[in-house]
Amino acid sequence: TLQYRIVGNGPDRARIASSIEHHQMQGHVTLMTNVDDAERDQLLSEATALVVPNIAFRGNGEGFGIVCVEAASVGTPVVAANIEGLRDSVIDGKTGSFFESGNAADCVRAIDAAIHHPIAPDVVRHAALDAFDWSAIILRYDSVWMSTESSMRVS
């Protein structure tokens, strides 16, 4: 059976808790608040996948999906809505996959694929480190800086 853990303490916590109770999903859905970094990392490392079902709406853009990088860095693949900053934090086929935001059937398809055709944790972890480790980011910034600087030189 699937177990779904919702981690966080945002403004919709009471509504989510009420929905869990209303649909009698207490045996399958756990709402966890006040989770520290160590517990978060443990939960991520134990998960089959991190699901990020964000929905885009006007006036509230999705920033960079740091939780996606955190999950991938411990080898957990990400199933994320294909929106804004999430596109920048998930490498399709290497650290996870995407589904159409707001499309429940497509989300289920992507979760099913993550369960039945998982990306190996080592593949996920290495891809995340190659793309998002600070040393890799610094080298990319340095490369951009050097190319920009050389193009700005006047002879």
Contact map, one row per residue, 1 for C-alpha under 8 A:
11100000000000000000000000010000000000000000000000000000000000000000000000000000000000000000000000000000000000000000000000000000000000000000000000000000000
11110000000000000000000000010000000000000000000000000000000000000000000000000000000000000000000000000000000000000000000000000000000000000000000000000000000
11111000000000000000000000111100000000000000000000000000000000000000000000000000000000000000000000000000000000000000000000000000000000000000000000000000000
01111100000000000000000000011100000000000000000000000000000000000000000000000000000000000000000000000000000000000000000000000000000000000000000000000000000
00111110000000000000000000001111000000000000000000000000000000000000000000000000000000000000000000000000000000000000000000000000000000000000000000000000000
00011111000000000000000000001111000000000000000000000000000000000000000000000000000000000000000000000000000000000000000000000000000000000000000000000000000
00001111100000000000000000000011101000000000000000000000000000000000000000000000000000000000000000000000000000000000000000000000000000000000000000000000000
00000111110010000000000000000011111000000000000000000000000000000000000000000000000000000000000000000000000000000000000000000000000000000000000000000000000
00000011111110000000000000000001110000000000000000000000000000000000000000000000000000000000000000000000000000000000000000000000000000000000000000000000000
00000001111110000000000000000000000000000000000000000000000000000000000000000000000000000000000000000000000000000000000000000000000000000000000000000000000
00000000111111000000000000000000000000000000000000000000000000000000000000000000000000000000000000000000000000000000000000000000000000000000000000000000000
00000000111111110000000000000000000000000000000000000000000000000000000000000000000000000000000000000000000000000000000000000000000000000000000000000000000
00000001111111111000000000000000000000000000000000000000000000000000000000000000000000000000000000000000000000000000000000000000000000000000000000000000000
00000000001111111100000000000000000000000000000000000000000000000000000000000000000000000000000000000000000000000000000000000000000000000000000000000000000
00000000000111111110000000000000000000000000000000000000000000000000000000000000000000000000000000000000000000000000000000000000000000000000000000000000000
00000000000111111111000000000000000000000000000000000000000000000000000000000000000000000000000000000000000000000000000000000000000000000000000000000000000
00000000000011111111100000000010000000000000000000000000000000000000000000000000000000000000000000000000000000000000000000000000000000000000000000000000000
00000000000001111111110000000000000000000000000000000000000000000000000000000000000000000000000000000000000000000000000000000000000000000000000000000000000
00000000000000111111111000000000000000000000000000000000000000000000000000000000000000000000000000000000000000000000000000000000000000000000000000000000000
00000000000000011111111111001000000000000000000000000000000000000000000000000000000000000000000000000000000000000000000000000000000000000000000000000000000
00000000000000001111111111000000000000000000000000000000000000000000000000000000000000000000000000000000000000000000000000000000000000000000000000000000000
00000000000000000111111110000000000000000000000000000000000000000000000000000000000000000000000000000000000000000000000000000000000000000000000000000000000
00000000000000000011111110000000000000000000000000000000000000000000000000000000000000000000000000000000000000000000000000000000000000000000000000000000000
00000000000000000001111111100000000000000000000000000000000000000000000000000000000000000000000000000000000000000000000000000000000000000000000000000000000
00000000000000000001111111111000000000000000000000000000000000000000000000000000000000000000000000000000000000000000000000000000000000000000000000000000000
00000000000000000001100111111100000000000000000000000000000000000000000000000000000000000000000000000000000000000000000000000000000000000000000000000000000
00100000000000000000000111111100000000000000000000000000000000000000000000000000000000000000000000000000000000000000000000000000000000000000000000000000000
11110000000000000000000011111100000000000000000000000000000000000000000000000000000000000000000000000000000000000000000000000000000000000000000000000000000
00111100000000000001000011111110000000000000000000000000000000000000000000000000000000000000000000000000000000000000000000000000000000000000000000000000000
00111100000000000000000001111111000000000000000000000000000000000000000000000000000000000000000000000000000000000000000000000000000000000000000000000000000
00001111000000001000000000001111100000000000000000000000000000000000000000000000000000000000000000000000000000000000000000000000000000000000000000000000000
00001111100000000000000000000111111000000000000000000000000000000000000000000000000000000000000000000000000000000000000000000000000000000000000000000000000
00000011100000000000000000000011111000000000000000000000000000000000000000000000000000000000000000000000000000000000000000000000000000000000000000000000000
00000001100000000000000000000001111100000000000000000000000000000000000000000000000000000000000000000000000000000000000000000000000000000000000000000000000
00000011000000000000000000000001111110110000000000000000000000000000000000000000000000000000000000000000000000000000000000000000000000000000000000000000000
00000000000000000000000000000000011111110000000000000000000000000000000000000000000000000000000000000000000000000000000000000000000000000000000000000000000
00000000000000000000000000000000001111111000000000000000000000000000000000000000000000000000000000000000000000000000000000000000000000000000000000000000000
00000000000000000000000000000000000111111100000000000000000000000000000000000000000000000000000000000000000000000000000000000000000000000000000000000000000
00000000000000000000000000000000001111111110000000000000000000000000000000000000000000000000000000000000000000000000000000000000000000000000000000000000000
00000000000000000000000000000000001111111111000000000000000000000000000000000000000000000000000000000000000000000000000000000000000000000000000000000000000
00000000000000000000000000000000000011111111100000000000000000000000011001000000000000000000000000000000000000000000000000000000000000000000000000000000000
00000000000000000000000000000000000001111111110000000000000000000000000000000000000000000000000000000000000000000000000000000000000000000000000000000000000
00000000000000000000000000000000000000111111111000000000000000000000000000000000000000000000000000000000000000000000000000000000000000000000000000000000000
00000000000000000000000000000000000000011111111011000000000000000000001001010000000000000000000000000000000000000000000000000000000000000000000000000000000
00000000000000000000000000000000000000001111111000000000000000000000001001110000000000000000000000000000000000000000000000000000000000000000000000000000000
00000000000000000000000000000000000000000111111100000000000000000000000000000000000000000000000000000000000000000000000000000000000000000000000000000000000
00000000000000000000000000000000000000000011111111000000000000000000000000010000000000000000000000000000000000000000000000000000000000000000000000000000000
00000000000000000000000000000000000000000000011111000000000000000000000000011000000000000000000000000000000000000110000000000000000000000000000000000000000
00000000000000000000000000000000000000000001001111100000000000000000000000011110000000000000000000000000000000100110000000000000000000000000000000000000000
00000000000000000000000000000000000000000001001111110000000000000001001000011111000000000000000000000000000000000000000000000000000000000000000000000000000
00000000000000000000000000000000000000000000000011111000000000000000000000000111000000000000000000000000000000100000000000000000000000000000000000000000000
00000000000000000000000000000000000000000000000001111100000000000000000000000111100000000000000000000000000000000000000000000000000000000000000000000000000
00000000000000000000000000000000000000000000000000111110000000000000000000000011100000000000000000001100001000000000000000000000000000000000000000000000000
00000000000000000000000000000000000000000000000000011111000000000000000000000001101000000000000000001100000000000000000000000000000000000000000000000000000
00000000000000000000000000000000000000000000000000001111100000000000000000000000101000000000000000001100000000000000000000000000000000000000000000000000000
00000000000000000000000000000000000000000000000000000111110111000000000000000000001000000000000000001000000000000000000000000000000000000000000000000000000
00000000000000000000000000000000000000000000000000000011111110000000000000000000000000000000000000000000000000000000000000000000000000000000000000000000000
00000000000000000000000000000000000000000000000000000001111110000000000000000000000000000000000000000000000000000000000000000000000000000000000000000000000
00000000000000000000000000000000000000000000000000000000111110000000000000000000000000000000000000000000000000000000000000000000000000000000000000000000000
00000000000000000000000000000000000000000000000000000001111111000000000000000000000000000000000000000000000000000000000000000000000000000000000000000000000
00000000000000000000000000000000000000000000000000000001111111100000000000000000000100000000000000000000000000000000000000000000000000000000000000000000000
00000000000000000000000000000000000000000000000000000001000111111000000000000000001111000000000000000000000000000000000000000000000000000000000000000000000
00000000000000000000000000000000000000000000000000000000000011111000000000000000000111000000000000000000000000000000000000000000000000000000000000000000000
00000000000000000000000000000000000000000000000000000000000001111100000000000000000111011000000000000000000000000000000000000000000000000000000000000000000
00000000000000000000000000000000000000000000000000000000000001111111100000000000000011011000000000000000000000000000000000000000000000000000000000000000000
00000000000000000000000000000000000000000000000000000000000000011111110000000000000000001000000000000000000000000000000000000000000000000000000000000000000
00000000000000000000000000000000000000000000000000000000000000001111111000000000000000000000000000000000000000000000000000000000000000000000000000000000000
00000000000000000000000000000000000000000000000001000000000000001111111100000100000001001100000000000000000000000000000000000000000000000000000000000000000
00000000000000000000000000000000000000000000000000000000000000001111111110000000000000001100000000000000000000000000000000000001000100000000000000000000000
00000000000000000000000000000000000000001000000000000000000000000111111111000000000000000000000000000000000000000000000000000000000000000000000000000000000
00000000000000000000000000000000000000001001100001000000000000000011111111111100000000000000000000000000000000000000000000000000000000000000000000000000000
00000000000000000000000000000000000000000000000000000000000000000001111111111100000000000000001000000000000000000000000000011001000000000000000000000000000
00000000000000000000000000000000000000000000000000000000000000000000111111110000000000000000000000000000000000000000000000011101100000000000000000000000000
00000000000000000000000000000000000000001001100000000000000000000000011111110000000000000000000000000000000000000000000010001000000000000000000000000000000
00000000000000000000000000000000000000000000100000000000000000000000001111111000000000000000000000000000000000000000000111111000000000000000000000000000000
00000000000000000000000000000000000000000001101111000000000000000000001111111100000000000000001000000000000000000000000010011000000000000000000000000000000
00000000000000000000000000000000000000000000000111000000000000000000001100111110000000000000001110000000000000000100011010010000000000000000000000000000000
00000000000000000000000000000000000000000000000011110000000000000001001100011111000000000100001110000000000000000000000000000000000000000000000000000000000
00000000000000000000000000000000000000000000000011111000000000000000000000001111100000000000000111100000001001100100000000000000000000000000000000000000000
00000000000000000000000000000000000000000000000001111100000000000000000000000111110001000100000111100000000000000000000000000000000000000000000000000000000
00000000000000000000000000000000000000000000000000011110000000000000000000000011111001000000000001111100001000000000000000000000000000000000000000000000000
00000000000000000000000000000000000000000000000000000000000000000000000000000001111101100000000001111000000000000000000000000000000000000000000000000000000
00000000000000000000000000000000000000000000000000000111000001000000000000000000111111100000000000001000000000000000000000000000000000000000000000000000000
00000000000000000000000000000000000000000000000000000000000011110000000000000000011111110000000000000000000000000000000000000000000000000000000000000000000
00000000000000000000000000000000000000000000000000000000000001111000000000000000001111111000000000000000000000000000000000000000000000000000000000000000000
00000000000000000000000000000000000000000000000000000000000001111001000000000001111111111100000000000000000000000000000000000000000000000000000000000000000
00000000000000000000000000000000000000000000000000000000000000000000000000000000011111111110000000000000000000000000000000000000000000000000000000000000000
00000000000000000000000000000000000000000000000000000000000000011000000000000000000111111110000000000000000000000000000000000000000000000000000000000000000
00000000000000000000000000000000000000000000000000000000000000011101100000000000000011111110000000000000000000000000000000000000000000000000000000000000000
00000000000000000000000000000000000000000000000000000000000000000001100000000101000001111111001110000000000000000000000000000000000000000000000000000000000
00000000000000000000000000000000000000000000000000000000000000000000000000000000000000111111111110000000000000000000000000000010000000000000000000000000000
00000000000000000000000000000000000000000000000000000000000000000000000000000000000000000111111111000000000000000000000000000000000000000000000000000000000
00000000000000000000000000000000000000000000000000000000000000000000000000000000000000000011111110000000000000000000001000000000000000000000000000000000000
00000000000000000000000000000000000000000000000000000000000000000000000000000000000000000011111110000000000000000000001000110010000000000000000000000000000
00000000000000000000000000000000000000000000000000000000000000000000000100011100000000000111111110000000000000000000001000111011000000000000000000000000000
00000000000000000000000000000000000000000000000000000000000000000000000000001111000000000111111111000000000000000100001000010000000000000000000000000000000
00000000000000000000000000000000000000000000000000000000000000000000000000001111000000000111111111100000000001000000000000000000000000000000000000000000000
00000000000000000000000000000000000000000000000000000000000000000000000000000011110000000001000111110000000001000000000000000000000000000000000000000000000
00000000000000000000000000000000000000000000000000000000000000000000000000000011110000000000000011111010011001000000000000000000000000000000000000000000000
00000000000000000000000000000000000000000000000000000000000000000000000000000000110000000000000001111110011000000000000000000000000000000000000000000000000
00000000000000000000000000000000000000000000000000001111000000000000000000000000111000000000000000111110001000000000000000000000000000000000000000000000000
00000000000000000000000000000000000000000000000000001110000000000000000000000000100000000000000000011111000000000000000000000000000000000000000000000000000
00000000000000000000000000000000000000000000000000000000000000000000000000000000000000000000000000111111111000000000000000000000000000000000000000000000000
00000000000000000000000000000000000000000000000000000000000000000000000000000000000000000000000000000111111100000000000000000000000000000000000000000000000
00000000000000000000000000000000000000000000000000000000000000000000000000000000000000000000000000000011111110000000000000000000000000000000000000000000000
00000000000000000000000000000000000000000000000000000000000000000000000000000000000000000000000000110011111111000000000000000000000000000000000000000000000
00000000000000000000000000000000000000000000000000001000000000000000000000000010100000000000000000111011111111100000000000000000000000000000000000000000000
00000000000000000000000000000000000000000000000000000000000000000000000000000000000000000000000000000001111111110000000000000000000000000000000000000000000
00000000000000000000000000000000000000000000000000000000000000000000000000000000000000000000000000000000111111111000000000000000000000000000000000000000000
00000000000000000000000000000000000000000000000000000000000000000000000000000010000000000000000011100000011111111100000000000000000000000000000000000000000
00000000000000000000000000000000000000000000000010100000000000000000000000000010000000000000000000000000001111111110000000000000000000000000000000000000000
00000000000000000000000000000000000000000000000000000000000000000000000000000000000000000000000000000000000111111111000000000000000000000000000000000000000
00000000000000000000000000000000000000000000000000000000000000000000000000000000000000000000000000000000000011111111110000000000000000000000000000000000000
00000000000000000000000000000000000000000000000110000000000000000000000000001010000000000000000100000000000001111111111000000000000000000000000000000000000
00000000000000000000000000000000000000000000000110000000000000000000000000000000000000000000000000000000000000111111110000000000000000000000000000000000000
00000000000000000000000000000000000000000000000000000000000000000000000000000000000000000000000000000000000000011111110000000000000000000000000000000000000
00000000000000000000000000000000000000000000000000000000000000000000000000000000000000000000000000000000000000001111111000000000000000000000000000000000000
00000000000000000000000000000000000000000000000000000000000000000000000000001000000000000000000000000000000000001111111100000000000000000000000000000000000
00000000000000000000000000000000000000000000000000000000000000000000000000001000000000000000111100000000000000000100111110110000000000000000000000000000000
00000000000000000000000000000000000000000000000000000000000000000000000000100000000000000000000000000000000000000000011111110000000000000000000000000000000
00000000000000000000000000000000000000000000000000000000000000000000000001111000000000000000000000000000000000000000001111111000000000000000000000000000000
00000000000000000000000000000000000000000000000000000000000000000000000000100000000000000000000000000000000000000000000111111100000000000000000000000000000
00000000000000000000000000000000000000000000000000000000000000000000000000100000000000000000011000000000000000000000001111111110000000000000000000000000000
00000000000000000000000000000000000000000000000000000000000000000000000110111000000000000000011100000000000000000000001111111111000000000000000000000000000
00000000000000000000000000000000000000000000000000000000000000000000000111110000000000000000001000000000000000000000000011111111100000000000000000000000000
00000000000000000000000000000000000000000000000000000000000000000000000010000000000000000000000000000000000000000000000001111111110000000000000000000000000
00000000000000000000000000000000000000000000000000000000000000000000000000000000000000000010011000000000000000000000000000111111111000000000000000000000000
00000000000000000000000000000000000000000000000000000000000000000000100110000000000000000000001000000000000000000000000000011111111110000000000000000000000
00000000000000000000000000000000000000000000000000000000000000000000000010000000000000000000000000000000000000000000000000001111111110010000000000000000000
00000000000000000000000000000000000000000000000000000000000000000000000000000000000000000000000000000000000000000000000000000111111110010000000000000000000
00000000000000000000000000000000000000000000000000000000000000000000000000000000000000000000000000000000000000000000000000000011111110011000000000000000000
00000000000000000000000000000000000000000000000000000000000000000000100000000000000000000000000000000000000000000000000000000001111111011000000000000000000
00000000000000000000000000000000000000000000000000000000000000000000000000000000000000000000000000000000000000000000000000000001111111111000000000000000000
00000000000000000000000000000000000000000000000000000000000000000000000000000000000000000000000000000000000000000000000000000000000111111100000000000000000
00000000000000000000000000000000000000000000000000000000000000000000000000000000000000000000000000000000000000000000000000000000000011111110000000000000000
00000000000000000000000000000000000000000000000000000000000000000000000000000000000000000000000000000000000000000000000000000000111111111111000000000000000
00000000000000000000000000000000000000000000000000000000000000000000000000000000000000000000000000000000000000000000000000000000001111111111100000000000000
00000000000000000000000000000000000000000000000000000000000000000000000000000000000000000000000000000000000000000000000000000000000001111111110000000000000
00000000000000000000000000000000000000000000000000000000000000000000000000000000000000000000000000000000000000000000000000000000000000111111111000000000000
00000000000000000000000000000000000000000000000000000000000000000000000000000000000000000000000000000000000000000000000000000000000000011111111100000000000
00000000000000000000000000000000000000000000000000000000000000000000000000000000000000000000000000000000000000000000000000000000000000001111111110000000000
00000000000000000000000000000000000000000000000000000000000000000000000000000000000000000000000000000000000000000000000000000000000000000111111111000000000
00000000000000000000000000000000000000000000000000000000000000000000000000000000000000000000000000000000000000000000000000000000000000000011111111100000000
00000000000000000000000000000000000000000000000000000000000000000000000000000000000000000000000000000000000000000000000000000000000000000001111111110000000
00000000000000000000000000000000000000000000000000000000000000000000000000000000000000000000000000000000000000000000000000000000000000000000111111111000000
00000000000000000000000000000000000000000000000000000000000000000000000000000000000000000000000000000000000000000000000000000000000000000000011111111100000
00000000000000000000000000000000000000000000000000000000000000000000000000000000000000000000000000000000000000000000000000000000000000000000001111111110000
00000000000000000000000000000000000000000000000000000000000000000000000000000000000000000000000000000000000000000000000000000000000000000000000111111111000
00000000000000000000000000000000000000000000000000000000000000000000000000000000000000000000000000000000000000000000000000000000000000000000000011111111100
00000000000000000000000000000000000000000000000000000000000000000000000000000000000000000000000000000000000000000000000000000000000000000000000001111111100
00000000000000000000000000000000000000000000000000000000000000000000000000000000000000000000000000000000000000000000000000000000000000000000000000111111100
00000000000000000000000000000000000000000000000000000000000000000000000000000000000000000000000000000000000000000000000000000000000000000000000000011111110
00000000000000000000000000000000000000000000000000000000000000000000000000000000000000000000000000000000000000000000000000000000000000000000000000001111111
00000000000000000000000000000000000000000000000000000000000000000000000000000000000000000000000000000000000000000000000000000000000000000000000000000001111
00000000000000000000000000000000000000000000000000000000000000000000000000000000000000000000000000000000000000000000000000000000000000000000000000000000111
